[in-house]
Amino acid sequence: MTIKEAVIIATNYFTELYDGRYTNLALEEVERSEGGGSWYITLGYDVKIEETLPLPGLTPRTERKYKIFEINIGTEEVVSMKIRKV
C-alpha cells in the first residue's frame, strides 16, 4: 500500500465517523512504523468552539484538533484512531 492509499483510507474513515462536524480537514503528518507493517497518518481539522457571540455576524472561533490513524499495510484496515495532543 502506498502512502497516498493510506491517506485516502484514513480520510474516508474520518469523514464517515464525523459526518461534517468539522472544517478544514488536512493531512498533517505521515510516518511508517518501526517494523514497517503500518502507516501512521495524522489528520488535522477545525471544530467550532461553543460560545455565545457578542454580536451577530461574527465568525465563530475554531480549535485545531488532530487524529492519528494506524493503517495496517497488509490488510489496508484502520487498526486505531487516537487523539494527538499538541
KARAVEN-V632408 format. One record per helix or strand of 2 or more residues. SS is the DSSP state (H for helix, E for strand). FROM is the first residue (numbers start at 0). LEN is the number of residues. Records with the same first field share a line. If there is no record, write none. Layout:
SS: FROM-LEN, FROM-LEN
//
This chain:
H: 2-16
E: 22-10, 37-11, 61-11, 77-6
//
